[in-house]
Amino acid sequence: MIFVQINWNNLGGLFYIPKEVQIEVFNNIGKDNYIKLPKAGTNPRGAEITALALKTLVNHNNTYKIPIEWKKK
């Protein structure tokens, strides 16, 4: 998975999260804490990853990170 965090006029980054890391985090925190399903009766574009899962994935030791200072001109 490739994740881009954009924080204008602040530090963000480009992250590569290997499949092994995703599986490990999924198994550690469980399905209910990893995936946020859409509400019934809505027209969603898919399931979301929870904030807890995303923070855990981004901070994992095997996630590759390139810090980027986002400057808006």
MODELLER restraints for C-alpha pairs under 7 A, 6 or more apart:
rsr = mdl.restraints
at = mdl.atoms
rsr.add(forms.Gaussian(group=physical.xy_distance, feature=features.Distance(at['CA:1:A'], at['CA:16:A']), mean=5.85, stdev=0.5))
rsr.add(forms.Gaussian(group=physical.xy_distance, feature=features.Distance(at['CA:1:A'], at['CA:17:A']), mean=5.08, stdev=0.5))
rsr.add(forms.Gaussian(group=physical.xy_distance, feature=features.Distance(at['CA:1:A'], at['CA:18:A']), mean=6.42, stdev=0.5))
rsr.add(forms.Gaussian(group=physical.xy_distance, feature=features.Distance(at['CA:2:A'], at['CA:15:A']), mean=5.68, stdev=0.5))
rsr.add(forms.Gaussian(group=physical.xy_distance, feature=features.Distance(at['CA:2:A'], at['CA:16:A']), mean=4.71, stdev=0.5))
rsr.add(forms.Gaussian(group=physical.xy_distance, feature=features.Distance(at['CA:2:A'], at['CA:17:A']), mean=6.27, stdev=0.5))
rsr.add(forms.Gaussian(group=physical.xy_distance, feature=features.Distance(at['CA:3:A'], at['CA:14:A']), mean=6.03, stdev=0.5))
rsr.add(forms.Gaussian(group=physical.xy_distance, feature=features.Distance(at['CA:3:A'], at['CA:15:A']), mean=5.07, stdev=0.5))
rsr.add(forms.Gaussian(group=physical.xy_distance, feature=features.Distance(at['CA:3:A'], at['CA:16:A']), mean=6.52, stdev=0.5))
rsr.add(forms.Gaussian(group=physical.xy_distance, feature=features.Distance(at['CA:4:A'], at['CA:13:A']), mean=5.93, stdev=0.5))
rsr.add(forms.Gaussian(group=physical.xy_distance, feature=features.Distance(at['CA:4:A'], at['CA:14:A']), mean=4.68, stdev=0.5))
rsr.add(forms.Gaussian(group=physical.xy_distance, feature=features.Distance(at['CA:4:A'], at['CA:15:A']), mean=6.23, stdev=0.5))
rsr.add(forms.Gaussian(group=physical.xy_distance, feature=features.Distance(at['CA:5:A'], at['CA:12:A']), mean=5.06, stdev=0.5))
rsr.add(forms.Gaussian(group=physical.xy_distance, feature=features.Distance(at['CA:5:A'], at['CA:13:A']), mean=5.23, stdev=0.5))
rsr.add(forms.Gaussian(group=physical.xy_distance, feature=features.Distance(at['CA:5:A'], at['CA:14:A']), mean=6.47, stdev=0.5))
rsr.add(forms.Gaussian(group=physical.xy_distance, feature=features.Distance(at['CA:6:A'], at['CA:12:A']), mean=5.28, stdev=0.5))
rsr.add(forms.Gaussian(group=physical.xy_distance, feature=features.Distance(at['CA:6:A'], at['CA:13:A']), mean=6.84, stdev=0.5))
rsr.add(forms.Gaussian(group=physical.xy_distance, feature=features.Distance(at['CA:6:A'], at['CA:70:A']), mean=6.75, stdev=0.5))
rsr.add(forms.Gaussian(group=physical.xy_distance, feature=features.Distance(at['CA:7:A'], at['CA:70:A']), mean=6.24, stdev=0.5))
rsr.add(forms.Gaussian(group=physical.xy_distance, feature=features.Distance(at['CA:8:A'], at['CA:70:A']), mean=5.07, stdev=0.5))
rsr.add(forms.Gaussian(group=physical.xy_distance, feature=features.Distance(at['CA:8:A'], at['CA:71:A']), mean=6.02, stdev=0.5))
rsr.add(forms.Gaussian(group=physical.xy_distance, feature=features.Distance(at['CA:8:A'], at['CA:72:A']), mean=6.16, stdev=0.5))
rsr.add(forms.Gaussian(group=physical.xy_distance, feature=features.Distance(at['CA:9:A'], at['CA:69:A']), mean=6.94, stdev=0.5))
rsr.add(forms.Gaussian(group=physical.xy_distance, feature=features.Distance(at['CA:9:A'], at['CA:70:A']), mean=5.21, stdev=0.5))
rsr.add(forms.Gaussian(group=physical.xy_distance, feature=features.Distance(at['CA:9:A'], at['CA:71:A']), mean=4.76, stdev=0.5))
rsr.add(forms.Gaussian(group=physical.xy_distance, feature=features.Distance(at['CA:9:A'], at['CA:72:A']), mean=6.20, stdev=0.5))
rsr.add(forms.Gaussian(group=physical.xy_distance, feature=features.Distance(at['CA:10:A'], at['CA:69:A']), mean=5.68, stdev=0.5))
rsr.add(forms.Gaussian(group=physical.xy_distance, feature=features.Distance(at['CA:10:A'], at['CA:70:A']), mean=5.69, stdev=0.5))
rsr.add(forms.Gaussian(group=physical.xy_distance, feature=features.Distance(at['CA:11:A'], at['CA:67:A']), mean=6.84, stdev=0.5))
rsr.add(forms.Gaussian(group=physical.xy_distance, feature=features.Distance(at['CA:11:A'], at['CA:68:A']), mean=5.77, stdev=0.5))
rsr.add(forms.Gaussian(group=physical.xy_distance, feature=features.Distance(at['CA:11:A'], at['CA:69:A']), mean=4.50, stdev=0.5))
rsr.add(forms.Gaussian(group=physical.xy_distance, feature=features.Distance(at['CA:11:A'], at['CA:70:A']), mean=6.24, stdev=0.5))
rsr.add(forms.Gaussian(group=physical.xy_distance, feature=features.Distance(at['CA:12:A'], at['CA:67:A']), mean=5.92, stdev=0.5))
rsr.add(forms.Gaussian(group=physical.xy_distance, feature=features.Distance(at['CA:12:A'], at['CA:68:A']), mean=5.24, stdev=0.5))
rsr.add(forms.Gaussian(group=physical.xy_distance, feature=features.Distance(at['CA:12:A'], at['CA:69:A']), mean=6.17, stdev=0.5))
rsr.add(forms.Gaussian(group=physical.xy_distance, feature=features.Distance(at['CA:12:A'], at['CA:70:A']), mean=6.83, stdev=0.5))
rsr.add(forms.Gaussian(group=physical.xy_distance, feature=features.Distance(at['CA:13:A'], at['CA:65:A']), mean=6.75, stdev=0.5))
rsr.add(forms.Gaussian(group=physical.xy_distance, feature=features.Distance(at['CA:13:A'], at['CA:66:A']), mean=5.44, stdev=0.5))
rsr.add(forms.Gaussian(group=physical.xy_distance, feature=features.Distance(at['CA:13:A'], at['CA:67:A']), mean=4.26, stdev=0.5))
rsr.add(forms.Gaussian(group=physical.xy_distance, feature=features.Distance(at['CA:13:A'], at['CA:68:A']), mean=4.66, stdev=0.5))
rsr.add(forms.Gaussian(group=physical.xy_distance, feature=features.Distance(at['CA:14:A'], at['CA:65:A']), mean=5.87, stdev=0.5))
rsr.add(forms.Gaussian(group=physical.xy_distance, feature=features.Distance(at['CA:14:A'], at['CA:66:A']), mean=5.13, stdev=0.5))
rsr.add(forms.Gaussian(group=physical.xy_distance, feature=features.Distance(at['CA:14:A'], at['CA:67:A']), mean=6.53, stdev=0.5))
rsr.add(forms.Gaussian(group=physical.xy_distance, feature=features.Distance(at['CA:15:A'], at['CA:63:A']), mean=6.80, stdev=0.5))
rsr.add(forms.Gaussian(group=physical.xy_distance, feature=features.Distance(at['CA:15:A'], at['CA:64:A']), mean=5.62, stdev=0.5))
rsr.add(forms.Gaussian(group=physical.xy_distance, feature=features.Distance(at['CA:15:A'], at['CA:65:A']), mean=4.69, stdev=0.5))
rsr.add(forms.Gaussian(group=physical.xy_distance, feature=features.Distance(at['CA:15:A'], at['CA:66:A']), mean=6.47, stdev=0.5))
rsr.add(forms.Gaussian(group=physical.xy_distance, feature=features.Distance(at['CA:16:A'], at['CA:63:A']), mean=5.89, stdev=0.5))
rsr.add(forms.Gaussian(group=physical.xy_distance, feature=features.Distance(at['CA:16:A'], at['CA:64:A']), mean=5.07, stdev=0.5))
rsr.add(forms.Gaussian(group=physical.xy_distance, feature=features.Distance(at['CA:16:A'], at['CA:65:A']), mean=6.65, stdev=0.5))
rsr.add(forms.Gaussian(group=physical.xy_distance, feature=features.Distance(at['CA:17:A'], at['CA:57:A']), mean=6.88, stdev=0.5))
rsr.add(forms.Gaussian(group=physical.xy_distance, feature=features.Distance(at['CA:17:A'], at['CA:63:A']), mean=4.92, stdev=0.5))
rsr.add(forms.Gaussian(group=physical.xy_distance, feature=features.Distance(at['CA:17:A'], at['CA:64:A']), mean=6.60, stdev=0.5))
rsr.add(forms.Gaussian(group=physical.xy_distance, feature=features.Distance(at['CA:18:A'], at['CA:63:A']), mean=6.70, stdev=0.5))
rsr.add(forms.Gaussian(group=physical.xy_distance, feature=features.Distance(at['CA:21:A'], at['CA:57:A']), mean=6.97, stdev=0.5))
rsr.add(forms.Gaussian(group=physical.xy_distance, feature=features.Distance(at['CA:21:A'], at['CA:62:A']), mean=6.89, stdev=0.5))
rsr.add(forms.Gaussian(group=physical.xy_distance, feature=features.Distance(at['CA:22:A'], at['CA:57:A']), mean=6.79, stdev=0.5))
rsr.add(forms.Gaussian(group=physical.xy_distance, feature=features.Distance(at['CA:25:A'], at['CA:57:A']), mean=6.80, stdev=0.5))
rsr.add(forms.Gaussian(group=physical.xy_distance, feature=features.Distance(at['CA:26:A'], at['CA:34:A']), mean=6.11, stdev=0.5))
rsr.add(forms.Gaussian(group=physical.xy_distance, feature=features.Distance(at['CA:33:A'], at['CA:50:A']), mean=6.59, stdev=0.5))
rsr.add(forms.Gaussian(group=physical.xy_distance, feature=features.Distance(at['CA:33:A'], at['CA:53:A']), mean=6.87, stdev=0.5))
rsr.add(forms.Gaussian(group=physical.xy_distance, feature=features.Distance(at['CA:34:A'], at['CA:49:A']), mean=5.78, stdev=0.5))
rsr.add(forms.Gaussian(group=physical.xy_distance, feature=features.Distance(at['CA:34:A'], at['CA:50:A']), mean=5.50, stdev=0.5))
rsr.add(forms.Gaussian(group=physical.xy_distance, feature=features.Distance(at['CA:34:A'], at['CA:53:A']), mean=5.16, stdev=0.5))
rsr.add(forms.Gaussian(group=physical.xy_distance, feature=features.Distance(at['CA:35:A'], at['CA:47:A']), mean=6.64, stdev=0.5))
rsr.add(forms.Gaussian(group=physical.xy_distance, feature=features.Distance(at['CA:35:A'], at['CA:48:A']), mean=5.83, stdev=0.5))
rsr.add(forms.Gaussian(group=physical.xy_distance, feature=features.Distance(at['CA:35:A'], at['CA:49:A']), mean=4.84, stdev=0.5))
rsr.add(forms.Gaussian(group=physical.xy_distance, feature=features.Distance(at['CA:35:A'], at['CA:50:A']), mean=5.79, stdev=0.5))
rsr.add(forms.Gaussian(group=physical.xy_distance, feature=features.Distance(at['CA:36:A'], at['CA:47:A']), mean=5.93, stdev=0.5))
rsr.add(forms.Gaussian(group=physical.xy_distance, feature=features.Distance(at['CA:36:A'], at['CA:48:A']), mean=5.04, stdev=0.5))
rsr.add(forms.Gaussian(group=physical.xy_distance, feature=features.Distance(at['CA:36:A'], at['CA:49:A']), mean=5.88, stdev=0.5))
rsr.add(forms.Gaussian(group=physical.xy_distance, feature=features.Distance(at['CA:36:A'], at['CA:50:A']), mean=5.80, stdev=0.5))
rsr.add(forms.Gaussian(group=physical.xy_distance, feature=features.Distance(at['CA:37:A'], at['CA:47:A']), mean=5.01, stdev=0.5))
rsr.add(forms.Gaussian(group=physical.xy_distance, feature=features.Distance(at['CA:37:A'], at['CA:48:A']), mean=6.53, stdev=0.5))
rsr.add(forms.Gaussian(group=physical.xy_distance, feature=features.Distance(at['CA:38:A'], at['CA:44:A']), mean=6.37, stdev=0.5))
rsr.add(forms.Gaussian(group=physical.xy_distance, feature=features.Distance(at['CA:38:A'], at['CA:47:A']), mean=6.05, stdev=0.5))
